[in-house]
Amino acid sequence: MNEGGTAKAKVRGASSFHSETEPLFIVNGTDVGTSYVSAANLVAAMEIVSVRVLKGPDASLYGVRGGNGVVVVKAR
């Protein structure tokens, strides 16, 4: 995370389905929104077991909210 807590993540690049470009974050099965900073503050890096990046048809499970991609984090 950069100083000031303004770090962002992009899955698809500059053009996106919504005006926002941030992906949806799912941490241990819970939708935590599109803020990378909020998602990063929920889990210590050493506790992360896996990270999957979903886009296209794989992200459709999350409906229109997954239109910019989905980052699925599993932690201990």
C-alpha positions in Angstrom: 0.0 0.0 0.0 1.3 3.4 -0.8 1.5 6.3 1.7 -1.9 7.9 2.3 -3.9 4.8 1.7 -4.9 5.6 -1.9 -3.6 2.4 -3.6 -5.9 1.0 -6.3 -6.1 -2.2 -8.3 -7.1 -2.7 -11.9 -8.0 -6.0 -13.6 -9.2 -4.9 -17.0 -7.4 -1.6 -17.7 -8.7 1.9 -18.4 -12.0 1.0 -20.1 -14.6 -0.8 -18.0 -18.2 -1.7 -17.7 -18.8 0.9 -15.0 -17.3 4.4 -14.7 -15.2 2.9 -11.9 -12.3 0.6 -12.8 -11.6 -1.1 -9.5 -12.4 -4.8 -9.3 -14.7 -6.3 -6.6 -12.8 -7.9 -3.7 -14.1 -11.0 -2.0 -12.2 -12.0 1.2 -13.0 -15.4 2.7 -16.3 -15.5 0.9 -17.4 -12.0 2.0 -18.0 -9.1 -0.5 -15.8 -6.3 0.8 -16.4 -3.8 -2.0 -14.1 -2.3 -4.5 -11.6 -0.6 -2.2 -8.1 -2.3 -2.4 -7.1 -0.5 0.8 -10.1 -1.8 2.7 -9.5 -5.4 1.5 -5.8 -5.2 2.3 -6.5 -4.0 5.8 -8.7 -7.0 6.5 -6.0 -9.7 6.0 -2.3 -9.8 7.0 -0.2 -10.8 4.0 1.3 -13.8 5.8 -2.3 -15.2 6.4 -3.1 -15.3 2.6 -3.5 -18.8 1.3 -4.6 -18.0 -2.2 -5.6 -15.2 -4.6 -7.6 -15.7 -7.7 -8.3 -13.0 -10.3 -11.6 -13.6 -12.2 -12.6 -11.8 -15.3 -15.0 -12.3 -18.2 -17.4 -15.2 -17.8 -15.7 -16.4 -14.6 -16.6 -13.1 -12.9 -20.2 -13.3 -14.0 -21.0 -15.2 -10.9 -20.9 -11.8 -9.1 -23.3 -10.2 -11.6 -22.8 -6.6 -12.7 -20.6 -5.9 -9.7 -18.0 -8.3 -11.2 -17.9 -6.4 -14.5 -14.5 -4.9 -13.7 -13.1 -8.3 -12.5 -13.1 -9.9 -9.1 -10.2 -10.6 -6.8 -10.9 -13.6 -4.5 -8.7 -13.8 -1.5 -8.6 -16.8 0.8 -6.8 -16.4 4.1 -6.3 -18.5 7.3 
